[in-house]
């Protein structure tokens, strides 16, 4: 029996108890009918409270399932990337070797470890090297190995 049917049955019992109370019947029966009516009201309140708790738990359950699905999807996609040394002491994630290394973007290691894809964008190059910045966390990386060439 679901909660709505249970509440309906309790409501009918409550109405029956009210009918008994309103009739001219012996005082002992009236007292018992009042006790029954109070018990029914308490039961209705308890069921409504349980119904509210059930709703909250159902919503939490759905949220947890969505989180698990997102995490599983991320873990599956993360297996396509590997940590690559892009400069001395500097690492980033890149798509695993599939013949497209040159065209795959570099992903910020701290962002990737936090389950975000922060793409490292080249923001400048000078005689000291090339500067990259993460579009997500704004971390800057300076690669001294890729310096601009002087041409005369």
DSSP file (Angstrom, degrees, kcal/mol; ACC not computed):
  #  RESIDUE AA STRUCTURE BP1 BP2  ACC     N-H-->O    O-->H-N    N-H-->O    O-->H-N    TCO  KAPPA ALPHA  PHI   PSI    X-CA   Y-CA   Z-CA
    1    1 A X              0   0    0      0, 0.0     2,-0.1     0, 0.0     0, 0.0   0.000 360.0 360.0 360.0 131.0    0.0    0.0    0.0
    2    2 A X     >  -     0   0    0      1,-0.1     4,-2.1     4,-0.0     5,-0.2  -0.275 360.0 -99.6 -83.2 174.1    1.5    3.4   -0.9
    3    3 A X  H  > S+     0   0    0      1,-0.2     4,-2.7     2,-0.2     5,-0.2   0.873 120.1  53.7 -63.8 -39.9    1.5    6.5    1.3
    4    4 A X  H  > S+     0   0    0      1,-0.2     4,-2.0     2,-0.2    -1,-0.2   0.914 111.0  46.0 -63.7 -42.2   -1.5    8.1   -0.5
    5    5 A X  H  > S+     0   0    0      2,-0.2     4,-2.3     1,-0.2    -1,-0.2   0.890 112.4  51.5 -67.4 -38.0   -3.7    5.0    0.1
    6    6 A X  H  X S+     0   0    0     -4,-2.1     4,-2.5     1,-0.2    -2,-0.2   0.925 110.1  48.8 -63.4 -44.9   -2.5    4.7    3.7
    7    7 A X  H  X S+     0   0    0     -4,-2.7     4,-2.3     1,-0.2    -1,-0.2   0.881 110.3  51.8 -62.5 -37.5   -3.4    8.4    4.3
    8    8 A X  H  X S+     0   0    0     -4,-2.0     4,-2.0     2,-0.2    -1,-0.2   0.915 110.4  47.7 -64.7 -43.2   -6.8    7.8    2.7
    9    9 A X  H  X S+     0   0    0     -4,-2.3     4,-2.0     1,-0.2    -2,-0.2   0.901 112.5  49.1 -65.2 -40.4   -7.5    4.8    5.0
   10   10 A X  H  X S+     0   0    0     -4,-2.5     4,-2.4     1,-0.2    -1,-0.2   0.886 108.7  53.6 -66.0 -38.3   -6.4    6.8    8.1
   11   11 A X  H  X S+     0   0    0     -4,-2.3     4,-2.3     2,-0.2    -1,-0.2   0.902 108.1  50.1 -62.8 -41.3   -8.6    9.7    7.1
   12   12 A X  H  X S+     0   0    0     -4,-2.0     4,-2.1     2,-0.2    -1,-0.2   0.906 110.9  48.9 -63.6 -41.1  -11.6    7.3    6.8
   13   13 A X  H  X S+     0   0    0     -4,-2.0     4,-2.4     1,-0.2    -2,-0.2   0.883 109.8  52.8 -65.0 -37.4  -10.8    5.9   10.3
   14   14 A X  H  X S+     0   0    0     -4,-2.4     4,-2.3     2,-0.2    -2,-0.2   0.913 109.0  48.9 -63.9 -42.8  -10.5    9.4   11.6
   15   15 A X  H  X S+     0   0    0     -4,-2.3     4,-2.2     2,-0.2    -1,-0.2   0.888 110.4  51.4 -63.9 -38.5  -14.0   10.3   10.2
   16   16 A X  H  X S+     0   0    0     -4,-2.1     4,-2.1     2,-0.2    -2,-0.2   0.915 109.4  49.8 -64.2 -42.4  -15.4    7.2   11.8
   17   17 A X  H  X S+     0   0    0     -4,-2.4     4,-2.2     1,-0.2    -2,-0.2   0.895 110.2  50.9 -63.1 -39.5  -13.9    8.1   15.2
   18   18 A X  H  X S+     0   0    0     -4,-2.3     4,-2.2     1,-0.2    -1,-0.2   0.887 107.9  53.1 -64.3 -38.6  -15.4   11.6   14.8
   19   19 A X  H  X S+     0   0    0     -4,-2.2     4,-1.0     1,-0.2    -2,-0.2   0.918 109.5  48.0 -62.2 -43.5  -18.8   10.1   14.0
   20   20 A X  H >< S+     0   0    0     -4,-2.1     3,-0.5     1,-0.2    -2,-0.2   0.906 110.6  51.8 -64.1 -41.5  -18.7    7.9   17.2
   21   21 A X  H 3< S+     0   0    0     -4,-2.2    -1,-0.2     1,-0.2     4,-0.2   0.896 108.5  51.2 -62.7 -39.8  -17.7   10.9   19.3
   22   22 A X  H 3< S+     0   0    0     -4,-2.2    -1,-0.2    -5,-0.1    -2,-0.2   0.682  96.2  85.2 -74.5 -17.6  -20.6   13.0   18.0
   23   23 A X  S << S-     0   0    0     -4,-1.0     2,-1.5    -3,-0.5     7,-0.0  -0.480  93.0-106.5 -81.9 156.0  -23.2   10.3   18.8
   24   24 A X        +     0   0    0     -2,-0.1     2,-0.3     6,-0.0    -2,-0.1  -0.679  65.6 144.2 -83.5  93.7  -24.7   10.0   22.2
   25   25 A X        -     0   0    0     -2,-1.5     5,-0.1    -4,-0.2    -5,-0.0  -0.858  58.4 -66.1-129.9 164.5  -22.9    6.9   23.4
   26   26 A X     >  -     0   0    0     -2,-0.3     4,-2.0     1,-0.1     3,-0.5  -0.119  48.1-118.0 -49.8 144.1  -21.6    5.8   26.7
   27   27 A X  H  > S+     0   0    0      1,-0.2     4,-2.4     2,-0.2     5,-0.2   0.782 111.4  57.5 -63.7 -30.7  -18.7    7.9   28.0
   28   28 A X  H  > S+     0   0    0      2,-0.2     4,-2.1     1,-0.2    -1,-0.2   0.909 108.6  46.2 -66.4 -40.9  -16.2    5.0   28.0
   29   29 A X  H  > S+     0   0    0     -3,-0.5     4,-2.4     2,-0.2    -2,-0.2   0.906 111.8  52.0 -66.9 -40.7  -16.8    4.4   24.3
   30   30 A X  H  X S+     0   0    0     -4,-2.0     4,-2.2     2,-0.2    -2,-0.2   0.913 108.8  50.4 -61.9 -42.6  -16.5    8.2   23.7
   31   31 A X  H  X S+     0   0    0     -4,-2.4     4,-2.4     1,-0.2    -1,-0.2   0.919 111.6  47.7 -61.2 -43.9  -13.1    8.3   25.6
   32   32 A X  H  X S+     0   0    0     -4,-2.1     4,-2.6     1,-0.2    -1,-0.2   0.880 110.2  52.5 -65.5 -37.6  -11.8    5.4   23.5
   33   33 A X  H  X S+     0   0    0     -4,-2.4     4,-2.5     2,-0.2    -1,-0.2   0.887 109.2  49.7 -65.3 -38.3  -13.0    7.0   20.3
   34   34 A X  H  X S+     0   0    0     -4,-2.2     4,-2.5     2,-0.2    -2,-0.2   0.914 110.9  49.5 -66.5 -42.3  -11.1   10.2   21.3
   35   35 A X  H  X S+     0   0    0     -4,-2.4     4,-2.4     2,-0.2    -2,-0.2   0.918 111.8  49.3 -60.1 -43.2   -8.0    8.2   22.0
   36   36 A X  H  X S+     0   0    0     -4,-2.6     4,-2.4     1,-0.2    -2,-0.2   0.921 110.3  50.0 -62.1 -44.2   -8.4    6.5   18.6
   37   37 A X  H  X S+     0   0    0     -4,-2.5     4,-2.3     1,-0.2    -2,-0.2   0.913 111.4  48.5 -62.6 -42.8   -8.8    9.8   16.9
   38   38 A X  H  X S+     0   0    0     -4,-2.5     4,-2.4     2,-0.2    -1,-0.2   0.897 111.3  50.1 -63.6 -40.5   -5.7   11.2   18.6
   39   39 A X  H  X S+     0   0    0     -4,-2.4     4,-2.4     2,-0.2    -2,-0.2   0.896 110.5  50.2 -64.1 -39.8   -3.7    8.2   17.7
   40   40 A X  H  X S+     0   0    0     -4,-2.4     4,-2.6     2,-0.2    -2,-0.2   0.908 109.9  49.9 -65.6 -42.1   -4.9    8.5   14.0
   41   41 A X  H  X S+     0   0    0     -4,-2.3     4,-2.3     2,-0.2    -2,-0.2   0.918 111.6  49.0 -62.7 -43.1   -3.9   12.2   14.0
   42   42 A X  H  X S+     0   0    0     -4,-2.4     4,-2.3     1,-0.2    -2,-0.2   0.903 111.0  50.2 -61.7 -41.0   -0.4   11.3   15.3
   43   43 A X  H  X S+     0   0    0     -4,-2.4     4,-2.5     2,-0.2    -2,-0.2   0.901 108.9  51.7 -64.4 -41.8   -0.1    8.5   12.7
   44   44 A X  H  X S+     0   0    0     -4,-2.6     4,-2.5     2,-0.2    -2,-0.2   0.926 110.6  48.5 -60.5 -44.2   -1.0   10.9    9.9
   45   45 A X  H  X S+     0   0    0     -4,-2.3     4,-2.3     1,-0.2    -2,-0.2   0.915 111.5  49.8 -62.4 -43.0    1.6   13.4   11.1
   46   46 A X  H  X S+     0   0    0     -4,-2.3     4,-2.5     2,-0.2    -1,-0.2   0.911 111.2  48.7 -63.4 -42.0    4.2   10.7   11.3
   47   47 A X  H  X S+     0   0    0     -4,-2.5     4,-2.4     2,-0.2    -2,-0.2   0.909 110.8  50.0 -65.8 -41.7    3.4    9.4    7.8
   48   48 A X  H  X S+     0   0    0     -4,-2.5     4,-2.0     2,-0.2    -1,-0.2   0.900 111.0  50.1 -63.3 -39.2    3.6   13.0    6.4
   49   49 A X  H  X S+     0   0    0     -4,-2.3     4,-2.4     2,-0.2    -2,-0.2   0.916 111.3  48.3 -63.3 -43.3    7.0   13.4    8.1
   50   50 A X  H  X S+     0   0    0     -4,-2.5     4,-2.7     1,-0.2    -2,-0.2   0.869 108.2  55.0 -64.2 -36.4    8.2   10.2    6.6
   51   51 A X  H  X S+     0   0    0     -4,-2.4     4,-1.9     2,-0.2    -1,-0.2   0.911 109.3  47.3 -63.5 -41.6    7.0   11.2    3.2
   52   52 A X  H  X S+     0   0    0     -4,-2.0     4,-2.2     2,-0.2    -2,-0.2   0.921 112.7  48.5 -64.7 -44.9    9.0   14.4    3.4
   53   53 A X  H  X S+     0   0    0     -4,-2.4     4,-2.7     1,-0.2     5,-0.2   0.903 109.6  53.2 -61.3 -40.9   12.1   12.5    4.6
   54   54 A X  H  X S+     0   0    0     -4,-2.7     4,-2.4     1,-0.2    -1,-0.2   0.902 107.8  51.1 -61.1 -41.1   11.6   10.0    1.7
   55   55 A X  H  X S+     0   0    0     -4,-1.9     4,-2.1     2,-0.2    -1,-0.2   0.925 111.3  47.4 -61.5 -46.1   11.5   12.9   -0.8
   56   56 A X  H  X S+     0   0    0     -4,-2.2     4,-2.4     1,-0.2    -2,-0.2   0.926 113.3  47.9 -62.4 -45.6   14.7   14.4    0.6
   57   57 A X  H  X S+     0   0    0     -4,-2.7     4,-2.5     1,-0.2    -1,-0.2   0.869 109.6  53.1 -65.4 -36.3   16.5   11.0    0.5
   58   58 A X  H  X S+     0   0    0     -4,-2.4     4,-2.2    -5,-0.2    -1,-0.2   0.915 109.9  48.0 -64.2 -42.3   15.3   10.4   -3.0
   59   59 A X  H  X S+     0   0    0     -4,-2.1     4,-2.2     2,-0.2    -2,-0.2   0.910 112.4  48.8 -64.7 -42.4   16.7   13.7   -4.1
   60   60 A X  H  X S+     0   0    0     -4,-2.4     4,-2.5     2,-0.2    -2,-0.2   0.903 110.0  52.5 -62.9 -40.9   20.1   13.0   -2.4
   61   61 A X  H  X S+     0   0    0     -4,-2.5     4,-2.3     1,-0.2    -2,-0.2   0.918 109.6  48.2 -61.0 -44.8   20.2    9.6   -4.0
   62   62 A X  H  X S+     0   0    0     -4,-2.2     4,-2.3     1,-0.2    -1,-0.2   0.902 111.0  51.0 -63.3 -40.9   19.7   11.1   -7.5
   63   63 A X  H  X S+     0   0    0     -4,-2.2     4,-2.2     1,-0.2    -2,-0.2   0.903 110.5  49.0 -63.6 -41.0   22.4   13.7   -6.8
   64   64 A X  H  X S+     0   0    0     -4,-2.5     4,-2.6     2,-0.2    -1,-0.2   0.891 109.7  51.6 -65.8 -39.4   24.8   11.0   -5.7
   65   65 A X  H  X S+     0   0    0     -4,-2.3     4,-2.4     2,-0.2    -2,-0.2   0.911 109.8  49.7 -63.3 -41.2   24.0    8.9   -8.8
   66   66 A X  H  X S+     0   0    0     -4,-2.3     4,-2.5     2,-0.2    -2,-0.2   0.904 110.8  49.9 -64.0 -40.8   24.7   11.9  -11.0
   67   67 A X  H  X S+     0   0    0     -4,-2.2     4,-2.6     2,-0.2    -2,-0.2   0.917 110.8  49.4 -63.7 -43.6   28.0   12.5   -9.3
   68   68 A X  H  X S+     0   0    0     -4,-2.6     4,-2.6     2,-0.2    -2,-0.2   0.907 111.2  49.5 -62.0 -41.6   29.0    8.9   -9.7
   69   69 A X  H  X S+     0   0    0     -4,-2.4     4,-2.4     2,-0.2    -2,-0.2   0.921 111.7  48.3 -63.9 -43.7   28.1    9.0  -13.4
   70   70 A X  H  X S+     0   0    0     -4,-2.5     4,-2.7     2,-0.2    -2,-0.2   0.921 113.1  48.2 -61.4 -43.8   30.1   12.2  -13.9
   71   71 A X  H  X S+     0   0    0     -4,-2.6     4,-2.8     2,-0.2    -2,-0.2   0.906 111.8  48.8 -64.5 -41.5   33.1   10.8  -12.1
   72   72 A X  H  X S+     0   0    0     -4,-2.6     4,-2.1     2,-0.2    -1,-0.2   0.906 112.4  48.8 -64.1 -41.1   33.0    7.5  -14.1
   73   73 A X  H  X S+     0   0    0     -4,-2.4     4,-2.4     2,-0.2    -2,-0.2   0.922 112.5  48.2 -64.1 -44.0   32.7    9.5  -17.3
   74   74 A X  H  X S+     0   0    0     -4,-2.7     4,-3.1     1,-0.2     5,-0.2   0.937 110.6  50.9 -61.5 -46.6   35.7   11.7  -16.3
   75   75 A X  H  X S+     0   0    0     -4,-2.8     4,-1.0     1,-0.2    -1,-0.2   0.886 110.9  49.4 -59.3 -39.1   37.8    8.6  -15.3
   76   76 A X  H  < S+     0   0    0     -4,-2.1     3,-0.4     1,-0.2    -1,-0.2   0.922 115.5  42.2 -65.7 -44.5   37.0    7.1  -18.7
   77   77 A X  H >< S+     0   0    0     -4,-2.4     3,-1.8     1,-0.2    -2,-0.2   0.854 107.0  61.9 -71.1 -34.3   38.0   10.2  -20.6
   78   78 A X  H >< S+     0   0    0     -4,-3.1     3,-1.7     1,-0.3    -1,-0.2   0.756  89.7  69.9 -65.1 -24.1   41.1   10.8  -18.4
   79   79 A X  T 3< S+     0   0    0     -4,-1.0    -1,-0.3    -3,-0.4    -2,-0.2   0.675  88.8  64.7 -67.3 -14.9   42.6    7.5  -19.5
   80   80 A X  T <  S+     0   0    0     -3,-1.8    16,-3.2    -4,-0.2     2,-0.3   0.485  96.8  71.0 -84.2  -2.6   43.1    9.1  -23.0
   81   81 A X  E <   -A   95   0A   0     -3,-1.7     2,-0.3    14,-0.3    14,-0.2  -0.811  60.5-165.3-116.6 154.3   45.6   11.6  -21.5
   82   82 A X  E     -A   94   0A   0     12,-2.7    12,-2.0    -2,-0.3     2,-0.4  -0.983  30.5-106.9-136.4 151.1   49.1   11.3  -20.3
   83   83 A X  E     -A   93   0A   0     -2,-0.3     2,-0.4    10,-0.2    10,-0.2  -0.635  43.2-170.7 -77.3 126.7   51.3   13.6  -18.2
   84   84 A X  E     -A   92   0A   0      8,-3.6     8,-2.4    -2,-0.4     2,-0.6  -0.951  26.3-124.1-125.9 138.5   54.0   15.0  -20.5
   85   85 A X  E     +A   91   0A   0     -2,-0.4     6,-0.2     6,-0.2     3,-0.1  -0.716  31.6 171.7 -79.0 119.5   57.1   17.0  -19.7
   86   86 A X  E     -     0   0A   0      4,-2.3     2,-0.3    -2,-0.6     5,-0.2   0.606  66.8  -4.8-105.3 -15.6   56.8   20.2  -21.8
   87   87 A X  E >  S-A   90   0A   0      3,-1.5     3,-2.4    57,-0.1    -1,-0.3  -0.953 102.7 -55.3-162.3 171.2   59.8   22.1  -20.3
   88   88 A X  T 3  S-     0   0    0     -2,-0.3    56,-0.1     1,-0.3     3,-0.1  -0.392 126.9  -6.3 -59.7 116.8   62.3   21.5  -17.6
   89   89 A X  T 3  S+     0   0    0     -2,-0.3     2,-0.5     1,-0.2    -1,-0.3   0.560 113.0 111.2  75.0   8.8   60.3   20.9  -14.4
   90   90 A X  E <   -A   87   0A   0     -3,-2.4    -4,-2.3    51,-0.0    -3,-1.5  -0.968  42.7-179.1-122.4 126.6   57.0   21.7  -16.2
   91   91 A X  E     +A   85   0A   0     -2,-0.5    18,-0.6    -6,-0.2     2,-0.3  -0.918   5.4 170.0-125.3 149.3   54.4   19.1  -16.9
   92   92 A X  E     -AB  84 108A   0     -8,-2.4    -8,-3.6    -2,-0.3     2,-0.3  -0.957  35.0-104.2-147.6 163.1   51.0   19.1  -18.6
   93   93 A X  E     +AB  83 107A   0     14,-2.7    14,-3.1    -2,-0.3     2,-0.3  -0.716  38.8 173.7 -93.2 145.8   48.5   16.6  -19.8
   94   94 A X  E     -A   82   0A   0    -12,-2.0   -12,-2.7    -2,-0.3    12,-0.1  -0.975  42.4 -83.2-146.5 153.3   48.2   15.8  -23.5
   95   95 A X  E     -A   81   0A   0     10,-0.4   -14,-0.3    -2,-0.3     3,-0.2  -0.339  59.3 -99.4 -57.8 137.4   46.2   13.2  -25.5
   96   96 A X        -     0   0    0    -16,-3.2     4,-0.2     1,-0.2     2,-0.1  -0.197  59.1 -69.1 -58.6 153.9   48.1    9.9  -25.6
   97   97 A X  S    S+     0   0    0      1,-0.2    -1,-0.2     2,-0.1   -16,-0.0  -0.222  72.6 142.5 -53.5 111.1   50.1    9.2  -28.7
   98   98 A X  S    S-     0   0    0     -3,-0.2    -1,-0.2    -2,-0.1    -2,-0.1  -0.041  82.1 -86.4-138.7  29.0   47.7    8.7  -31.6
   99   99 A X  S    S+     0   0    0      1,-0.1    -2,-0.1     3,-0.0     3,-0.1   0.561 117.3  85.7  78.1   7.5   49.6   10.4  -34.3
  100  100 A X    >>  +     0   0    0     -4,-0.2     4,-1.3     1,-0.1     3,-0.7   0.046  42.8 123.0-128.7  25.9   48.1   13.8  -33.4
  101  101 A X  G >4 S+     0   0    0      1,-0.2     3,-0.5     2,-0.2    -6,-0.1   0.895  73.0  55.4 -56.2 -43.9   50.5   15.0  -30.6
  102  102 A X  G 34 S+     0   0    0      1,-0.2    -1,-0.2    -3,-0.1    -2,-0.1   0.833 114.0  39.7 -62.3 -32.0   51.4   18.2  -32.4
  103  103 A X  G <4 S+     0   0    0     -3,-0.7     2,-0.3     2,-0.1    -1,-0.2   0.587  91.2 100.4 -96.6 -10.0   47.7   19.3  -32.7
  104  104 A X  S << S-     0   0    0     -4,-1.3     2,-0.0    -3,-0.5     0, 0.0  -0.571  75.6-117.2 -79.9 138.9   46.4   18.2  -29.3
  105  105 A X        -     0   0    0     -2,-0.3   -10,-0.4     1,-0.1     2,-0.4  -0.311  22.6-115.9 -71.0 154.8   46.1   21.0  -26.7
  106  106 A X        -     0   0    0     14,-0.5    14,-2.9   -12,-0.1     2,-0.4  -0.758  28.4-147.7 -87.6 137.1   48.1   21.0  -23.5
  107  107 A X  E     -BC  93 119A   0    -14,-3.1   -14,-2.7    -2,-0.4    12,-0.2  -0.907  22.3-107.1-111.4 135.7   46.0   20.7  -20.4
  108  108 A X  E  >  -B   92   0A   0     10,-3.7     4,-2.7    -2,-0.4    10,-0.4  -0.370  24.6-143.0 -58.7 124.5   47.0   22.3  -17.1
  109  109 A X  H  > S+     0   0    0    -18,-0.6     4,-2.6     1,-0.2     5,-0.2   0.924  97.3  48.5 -62.8 -47.3   48.1   19.6  -14.7
  110  110 A X  H  > S+     0   0    0      1,-0.2     4,-0.8     2,-0.2    -1,-0.2   0.914 115.3  45.7 -61.0 -39.6   46.6   21.1  -11.5
  111  111 A X  H >4>S+     0   0    0      2,-0.2     5,-2.3     1,-0.2     3,-0.7   0.931 112.3  50.8 -65.9 -44.3   43.3   21.7  -13.2
  112  112 A X  H ><5S+     0   0    0     -4,-2.7     3,-1.9     1,-0.3    -2,-0.2   0.903 107.5  53.0 -60.6 -41.9   43.3   18.2  -14.7
  113  113 A X  H 3<5S+     0   0    0     -4,-2.6    -1,-0.3     1,-0.3    -2,-0.2   0.724 107.4  53.2 -66.9 -20.0   44.0   16.7  -11.3
  114  114 A X  T <<5S-     0   0    0     -4,-0.8    -1,-0.3    -3,-0.7    -2,-0.2   0.185 126.4-103.4 -96.6  14.9   40.9   18.6  -10.1
  115  115 A X  T < 5S+     0   0    0     -3,-1.9     2,-0.3     1,-0.3    -3,-0.2   0.840  85.0 117.7  67.2  37.2   38.8   17.1  -12.9
  116  116 A X      < -     0   0    0     -5,-2.3     2,-0.9    -8,-0.2    -1,-0.3  -0.944  63.9-131.7-127.4 152.3   38.8   20.2  -15.1
  117  117 A X        +     0   0    0     -2,-0.3     2,-0.8    -3,-0.1    -8,-0.1  -0.758  29.6 177.5-105.1  85.8   40.2   20.7  -18.6
  118  118 A X        -     0   0    0     -2,-0.9   -10,-3.7   -10,-0.4     2,-0.4  -0.803  20.4-145.6 -89.3 111.8   42.2   23.9  -18.3
  119  119 A X  B     -C  107   0A   0     -2,-0.8    16,-1.9   -12,-0.2     2,-0.7  -0.622   9.7-130.4 -82.3 131.2   43.8   24.4  -21.7
  120  120 A X  E     -D  134   0B   0    -14,-2.9   -14,-0.5    -2,-0.4     2,-0.4  -0.725  26.3-160.5 -81.5 117.8   47.2   26.1  -21.7
  121  121 A X  E     -D  133   0B   0     12,-3.1    12,-2.6    -2,-0.7     2,-0.6  -0.819  20.2-121.5-101.2 136.9   47.1   28.9  -24.2
  122  122 A X  E     +D  132   0B   0     -2,-0.4    10,-0.3    10,-0.2     3,-0.1  -0.673  35.0 172.8 -75.1 121.6   50.3   30.4  -25.6
  123  123 A X  E     -     0   0B   0      8,-2.6     2,-0.3    -2,-0.6     9,-0.2   0.509  57.1 -14.0-110.9  -8.2   50.1   34.1  -24.6
  124  124 A X  E     -D  131   0B   0      7,-1.3     7,-3.1     2,-0.0     2,-0.3  -0.933  45.6-152.8 177.4 159.9   53.5   35.3  -25.7
  125  125 A X  E     +D  130   0B   0     -2,-0.3     5,-0.2     5,-0.2     2,-0.2  -0.977  24.9 153.0-147.4 133.2   57.0   34.5  -26.8
  126  126 A X  E >   -D  129   0B   0      3,-2.7    22,-2.3    -2,-0.3     3,-0.9  -0.698  62.7 -68.9-141.5-165.0   60.2   36.5  -26.5
  127  127 A X  T 3  S+     0   0    0      1,-0.2    20,-0.1    20,-0.2     3,-0.1   0.686 129.0  55.2 -69.2 -16.6   63.9   36.0  -26.2
  128  128 A X  T 3  S-     0   0    0      1,-0.3     2,-0.3    19,-0.1    -1,-0.2   0.684 120.2 -89.6 -88.4 -19.2   63.5   34.4  -22.8
  129  129 A X  E <   -D  126   0B   0     -3,-0.9    -3,-2.7    16,-0.1     2,-0.4  -0.943  53.3 -45.6 144.2-165.0   61.1   31.8  -24.0
  130  130 A X  E     -DE 125 143B   0     13,-2.6    13,-3.5    -2,-0.3     2,-0.4  -0.867  42.9-148.3-108.7 137.1   57.4   31.0  -24.5
  131  131 A X  E     -DE 124 142B   0     -7,-3.1    -8,-2.6    -2,-0.4    -7,-1.3  -0.896  13.0-172.2-108.2 134.0   54.7   31.9  -21.9
  132  132 A X  E     -DE 122 141B   0      9,-3.2     9,-2.9    -2,-0.4     2,-0.4  -0.911   3.4-163.2-119.0 149.1   51.5   29.8  -21.5
  133  133 A X  E     -DE 121 140B   0    -12,-2.6   -12,-3.1    -2,-0.3     2,-0.4  -0.999  21.1-123.9-134.7 136.7   48.5   30.6  -19.3
  134  134 A X  E  >  -D  120   0B   0      5,-2.5     4,-1.4    -2,-0.4   -14,-0.2  -0.636  13.1-148.1 -76.9 129.4   45.7   28.2  -18.2
  135  135 A X  T  4 S+     0   0    0    -16,-1.9    -1,-0.1    -2,-0.4   -15,-0.1   0.628  94.2  43.5 -72.3 -13.4   42.3   29.5  -19.2
  136  136 A X  T  4 S+     0   0    0    -17,-0.1    -1,-0.1     3,-0.1   -16,-0.0   0.886 130.6  14.6 -97.7 -52.4   40.7   28.0  -16.1
  137  137 A X  T  4 S-     0   0    0      2,-0.1    -2,-0.1     0, 0.0   -19,-0.0   0.465  91.6-127.0-106.6  -2.6   43.0   28.8  -13.2
  138  138 A X     <  +     0   0    0     -4,-1.4     2,-0.1     1,-0.2    -3,-0.1   0.630  49.5 161.1  65.7  16.0   45.2   31.5  -14.8
  139  139 A X        -     0   0    0     -6,-0.1    -5,-2.5     1,-0.0     2,-0.4  -0.462  29.9-142.1 -64.9 138.1   48.4   29.6  -13.8
  140  140 A X  E     -E  133   0B   0     -7,-0.2     2,-0.4    -2,-0.1    -7,-0.2  -0.874  14.9-167.7-109.8 139.0   51.4   30.8  -16.0
  141  141 A X  E     -E  132   0B   0     -9,-2.9    -9,-3.2    -2,-0.4     2,-0.6  -0.983   5.8-158.1-124.6 133.1   54.1   28.6  -17.3
  142  142 A X  E     -E  131   0B   0     -2,-0.4     2,-0.8   -11,-0.2   -11,-0.2  -0.950   2.6-161.6-116.3 115.7   57.3   30.0  -18.8
  143  143 A X  E >   -E  130   0B   0    -13,-3.5   -13,-2.6    -2,-0.6     3,-0.9  -0.849   7.1-175.8 -99.2 105.0   59.1   27.6  -21.2
  144  144 A X  T 3  S+     0   0    0     -2,-0.8     3,-0.2   -15,-0.2    -1,-0.1   0.611  75.7  71.4 -76.1 -12.0   62.7   28.9  -21.6
  145  145 A X  T 3  S+     0   0    0      1,-0.2     2,-0.8   -15,-0.1    -1,-0.2   0.710  90.7  60.3 -78.1 -19.4   63.6   26.2  -24.1
  146  146 A X  S <  S+     0   0    0     -3,-0.9    -1,-0.2   -16,-0.1     2,-0.2  -0.681  73.9 165.7-111.6  78.0   61.4   27.8  -26.9
  147  147 A X        -     0   0    0     -2,-0.8   -20,-0.2    -3,-0.2     2,-0.1  -0.574  41.7-100.4 -92.5 154.3   62.9   31.2  -27.3
  148  148 A X        -     0   0    0    -22,-2.3     2,-0.4    -2,-0.2    -1,-0.1  -0.439  38.6-122.6 -68.9 146.4   62.3   33.6  -30.2
  149  149 A X        -     0   0    0     -2,-0.1     2,-0.5     2,-0.0    -1,-0.1  -0.728  15.1-130.8 -93.0 140.0   65.0   33.6  -32.8
  150  150 A X        -     0   0    0     -2,-0.4     2,-0.5   -23,-0.1    -1,-0.0  -0.782  25.8-169.1 -88.6 128.0   66.8   36.8  -33.7
  151  151 A X              0   0    0     -2,-0.5    -2,-0.0     1,-0.1     0, 0.0  -0.977 360.0 360.0-123.5 133.5   66.9   37.4  -37.4
  152  152 A X              0   0    0     -2,-0.5    -1,-0.1     0, 0.0    -2,-0.0   0.346 360.0 360.0-114.9 360.0   69.0   40.1  -39.1
